[in-house]
């Protein structure tokens, strides 16, 4: 059985607030643990009215404290926005507080617009040219050492979370393979390069202290409801949000009612249809069949599911239906 995990964006919806979104993310982490999901990740985004997870290390500390067995992590930290030493200190501290439960997914995109990226990075390198060196530097601070080097974060050496590279192209796929790290591909917003990126990762993989063989995870947009019709109706929120972002109209996640009332032009419908073509939307049987087909196509080791709805109850219900259909609550017998 392929493990399932949850990617939560601390979604701010119309009529709500970032504080409420963060409370719902905490509730969702507790529920994901109860349902049998393996990991719960939050992602670094900035200056996006619909996303409240701008400080993943802070949020991860809170979520790890609210749970007891679930792996909590970043999917991911946009490393070019930060000093590698700062991220090493933050995640070594998290690992010291919650040993064996912290994941550090690293991405090289800004997670925002160029103006905000420049304010974050305070430099002209907006294209993450140093990303491979920064990844190696960060890991170097955390690997166990007999003799500490300077600078030496405390906590640091020996407090190593599970490090992943994230990607939506072949760049991070090749780097993850070369470094022998697990690789997570963002199929939920970059489906076209999925198969090529996995091939590049696997063909470039070198065994390391982290892994003996390649290990992949695919991020998938999923929405499950008791019927296909209800699932499609609920997915209207994300569809309208996609259109708004594509045209620079940033705002909270709209409601299904707002989406149903909006009159999409043929051009707008084409934009949305292309974006959501890879999303898995429907009743439990439809979603199960969609994930099984994707698993057979890619031979992936894990799935990371992202569900964006205007209503927390609908989101929690979606993850509950998927967990039941996938058999997460069934005991796994030892071979």
Buried (B, 14 or more C-beta within 10 A) or exposed (E): EBBBBBBBBBBBBBEBEBEBBBBBBBBBBBBBBBBBBBBBBBBBBBBBEBBBBBEBBEBBBBBBEBBEEBBBBBBBBBBBBBEBBEBBBBBBBBBBBBEEBBBBBBBBBBBBBEEBBBEBBEEEEEEBEBBBEBBEBBBBBBEEEEEEEEEEBEBBBEBBBBBBBBBBBBBBBBBBBBBBBBBBBBBBEBBEBBEEBBEBBBEBBEEEEBBEEBBBBBBBBBBBBEEBEBBBBBBBBBBBBBBBBEEEEBBBBBBBEBBEEBEBEEEBEEBBEEBBEBBBBBBBEBBBEBBEEBBEEBEBBBBBBBBBBBBBEBBBBBBBBBBBBBEBEEEEEEE
